[in-house]
Amino acid sequence: MDPLRDLPMGFGMALVQNQSAMEAFSSMTPEQQQAIISQTHRVHSKEEMQTLVESIVR
């Protein structure tokens, strides 16, 4: 799986809206990226997704 190409739609949309998070995610190892992607499966709202994306740069 190519995490940058096969992102869950909501996560990809949230990343596009946060350039810092997108850059941070892109610089992660594949294992780190997969760990973040796994977390997206527990997200149930747009607000939760935004919080997850914001946590990438913290």
VEXDREN-2710 file (C-alpha; in Angstrom, 1 decimal):
% VEXDREN-2710
k/r/px/py/pz
1/MET/0.0/0.0/0.0
2/ASP/1.2/3.5/-0.9
3/PRO/0.0/5.6/2.1
4/LEU/0.2/8.8/0.2
5/ARG/-1.8/7.5/-2.7
6/ASP/-4.3/5.3/-0.8
7/LEU/-5.3/7.7/2.0
8/PRO/-8.8/7.4/3.4
9/MET/-10.8/10.2/1.7
10/GLY/-11.7/12.2/4.8
11/PHE/-8.1/12.1/6.0
12/GLY/-6.7/13.2/2.6
13/MET/-9.2/16.1/2.5
14/ALA/-8.2/17.2/6.0
15/LEU/-4.5/17.0/5.1
16/VAL/-5.0/19.1/2.0
17/GLN/-6.5/21.8/4.3
18/ASN/-3.4/21.8/6.6
19/GLN/-0.2/22.2/4.7
20/SER/2.0/21.8/7.8
21/ALA/0.4/18.5/8.6
22/MET/0.7/17.3/5.0
23/GLU/4.4/18.1/5.0
24/ALA/4.9/16.4/8.3
25/PHE/3.0/13.3/7.2
26/SER/4.9/13.1/4.0
27/SER/8.2/13.2/5.8
28/MET/7.2/10.3/8.1
29/THR/8.4/6.7/7.6
30/PRO/5.9/4.3/6.0
31/GLU/5.4/2.7/9.4
32/GLN/4.6/6.1/11.1
33/GLN/2.2/6.9/8.2
34/GLN/0.4/3.6/8.6
35/ALA/0.1/4.2/12.4
36/ILE/-1.7/7.5/11.7
37/ILE/-3.9/6.0/9.0
38/SER/-4.9/3.3/11.4
39/GLN/-6.0/6.0/13.8
40/THR/-8.3/7.4/11.2
41/HIS/-10.5/4.3/11.4
42/ARG/-11.6/5.4/14.9
43/VAL/-12.6/8.9/13.8
44/HIS/-16.3/9.6/13.6
45/SER/-16.6/13.3/12.7
46/LYS/-15.0/16.0/10.7
47/GLU/-13.9/17.7/14.0
48/GLU/-12.2/14.5/15.2
49/MET/-10.4/14.2/11.9
50/GLN/-9.2/17.8/12.0
51/THR/-7.9/17.1/15.6
52/LEU/-6.1/14.1/14.4
53/VAL/-4.5/16.0/11.5
54/GLU/-3.5/18.8/13.8
55/SER/-1.9/16.3/16.1
56/ILE/0.6/15.4/13.3
57/VAL/2.4/18.8/13.6
58/ARG/2.4/18.9/17.4
END
